Amino acid sequence: MPANPVSYPGRGTTIGFSVLPLASPAVYVAMPQLEKFDRSGSKTETDDVTCLDTPGNNKTPAPVVVDNGKYTAEGVYDPQNPNIVVMQGYQQNMTQLGYQIVLVDGTTLTGLCYVTQFEAPKIDRYKRNRFSFEIDIFGVEVLVPQGGSGINE
């Protein structure tokens, strides 16, 4: 680990969506008014394949399926903005989308997803009306560091 790790603020990070099939080059429409989003992380489910021939007392796991995780996001709801309202249509029609996240340092994450939840408006008397959505990642997410080559997660 470097002696002086580098960290960046989240402001300036964008997430954009594109309806499949992706154009070449892909055109991603940025999701406006986002204040936060979070990734759950990926995990691998395993099956216990321990049998009488297994040496010692250790269980023997076998990987069977990968859950690529999901993103959840929240922001200020603007019913006049079609890029927010269209998310509910994607969710109701079960539309598969391409997504691209661009971090403030230039790192990009791309992949395919489904909108699995959309909530708007959320009302709080002391805040602006809110919306939130959740996307499930479908397949492999590709991370490309600024100036680097792709890393499949």
C-alpha positions in Angstrom: 0.0 0.0 0.0 1.4 3.4 -0.9 2.4 5.7 2.0 0.1 8.4 0.8 -3.1 6.9 -0.6 -5.1 9.0 -3.0 -8.8 9.7 -2.4 -11.3 11.8 -4.3 -14.7 13.3 -3.4 -17.8 11.9 -4.9 -19.0 15.2 -6.4 -18.7 15.1 -10.2 -19.3 11.3 -10.5 -22.0 10.4 -13.1 -24.0 7.4 -14.0 -25.6 7.1 -17.4 -27.8 4.6 -19.1 -28.3 3.5 -22.7 -31.0 1.3 -24.2 -29.7 -1.9 -25.9 -28.5 -2.7 -28.4 -25.6 -0.3 -27.6 -24.6 2.0 -30.5 -21.0 2.1 -31.6 -19.7 4.1 -29.8 -22.3 3.8 -27.0 -24.2 6.9 -26.0 -25.1 7.0 -22.3 -27.6 9.6 -21.0 -26.5 10.8 -17.6 -29.0 10.4 -14.7 -29.6 13.9 -13.4 -30.0 15.2 -9.8 -28.2 12.2 -8.1 -26.8 12.9 -4.7 -25.7 9.4 -3.8 -25.4 5.9 -5.0 -23.9 2.8 -3.5 -22.8 -0.7 -4.8 -23.7 -3.8 -2.8 -20.7 -5.7 -4.0 -20.5 -9.1 -5.7 -20.5 -12.5 -4.1 -20.2 -16.2 -5.1 -22.6 -18.8 -3.9 -21.1 -22.2 -3.2 -22.4 -25.7 -2.8 -21.0 -28.2 -0.2 -19.5 -31.1 -2.2 -17.8 -32.8 0.8 -18.0 -36.6 0.6 -16.5 -39.6 2.4 -13.4 -39.4 0.2 -12.6 -35.8 1.3 -9.3 -35.8 3.3 -9.4 -34.5 6.8 -12.3 -32.7 8.4 -12.6 -29.7 6.0 -15.7 -29.0 4.0 -15.1 -28.8 0.2 -17.0 -25.9 -1.4 -17.7 -25.7 -5.2 -18.6 -22.4 -6.7 -22.0 -22.5 -8.5 -23.2 -19.0 -9.2 -22.0 -15.4 -9.0 -24.2 -12.6 -7.8 -22.8 -9.5 -9.5 -24.5 -7.1 -7.0 -26.6 -4.0 -7.4 -26.4 -0.2 -7.2 -28.9 1.9 -5.3 -29.2 5.6 -6.0 -31.1 8.6 -4.6 -31.5 12.2 -5.7 -33.8 15.2 -6.1 -37.0 14.4 -8.0 -37.9 16.6 -10.9 -41.1 15.4 -12.6 -40.3 17.6 -15.7 -37.1 15.7 -16.4 -37.7 12.8 -18.7 -34.4 11.1 -17.8 -35.7 10.5 -14.3 -39.3 9.6 -15.2 -38.2 7.1 -17.9 -36.6 4.9 -15.2 -40.0 3.8 -14.0 -40.9 2.8 -17.6 -37.6 0.8 -17.8 -38.5 -1.0 -14.6 -42.1 -1.8 -15.5 -41.1 -3.0 -19.0 -38.1 -5.0 -17.6 -35.8 -3.4 -20.1 -32.2 -4.4 -20.1 -29.9 -1.4 -20.1 -26.3 -0.6 -20.6 -24.8 1.6 -17.9 -21.6 3.6 -17.5 -20.3 5.2 -14.3 -17.6 7.8 -14.6 -15.7 8.7 -11.4 -14.3 12.1 -10.8 -10.7 10.8 -11.5 -11.7 9.5 -14.9 -12.2 5.8 -14.0 -15.1 4.2 -15.7 -17.3 1.2 -14.9 -19.6 -0.3 -17.6 -22.0 -3.2 -17.8 -25.5 -4.3 -18.3 -28.4 -4.0 -15.8 -32.1 -4.1 -15.1 -34.0 -1.4 -13.1 -35.5 -3.5 -10.2 -36.9 -0.7 -8.1 -38.0 2.9 -8.7 -39.6 5.1 -6.0 -40.8 8.7 -6.5 -41.7 11.0 -5.1 -40.5 10.7 -1.5 -41.9 13.5 0.6 -40.2 15.1 3.6 -41.5 18.5 4.7 -38.0 19.8 5.3 -36.4 18.5 2.1 -36.9 18.5 -1.6 -39.0 15.8 -3.1 -36.8 12.7 -3.7 -36.6 9.7 -5.9 -34.6 6.5 -5.7 -33.9 3.5 -7.8 -32.0 0.2 -7.7 -30.3 -1.6 -10.6 -29.2 -5.3 -10.6 -26.0 -5.9 -12.5 -26.3 -8.4 -15.3 -23.1 -10.2 -16.3 -19.6 -8.8 -15.9 -18.9 -5.2 -14.9 -15.7 -3.8 -16.6 -13.6 -1.3 -14.6 -11.2 0.9 -16.6 -8.8 3.0 -14.6 -7.9 6.4 -16.0 -5.3 5.7 -18.6 -5.4 2.0 -18.0 -6.9 -1.1 -19.6 -10.1 -2.9 -18.6 -10.4 -5.1 -15.6 -13.4 -7.5 -15.5 -15.0 -7.8 -12.1 
